[in-house]
Amino acid sequence: MSAVTWRGVFTFNKYSQITASAVRKSLKEEQRLASEKRGITALRYQVWENGKGGNQVTLDPAQESDPKKKTAAV
């Protein structure tokens, strides 16, 4: 499939999602489960006023309750 062909069908983001899914499916069970967990994302936001952040709001509360959740320090 040439680059021109797939660009007419779907976006680059969709293309990369399809290829990542194919790679994950080709992995052994243990590595596949670990890679699928890394692929899950949750969206959080907070409103800032006068230089102070308000409460964080999670758009997918089911993922917020995951006890193994890791956060990145910024």
Buried (B, 14 or more C-beta within 10 A) or exposed (E): EEEEEBEEEEEEEEBEEEEEEEEBEEEEEEEBEEBEEEEEEEEEEEEEEEEEEEEEEEEEEEBEEEEEEEEEEE
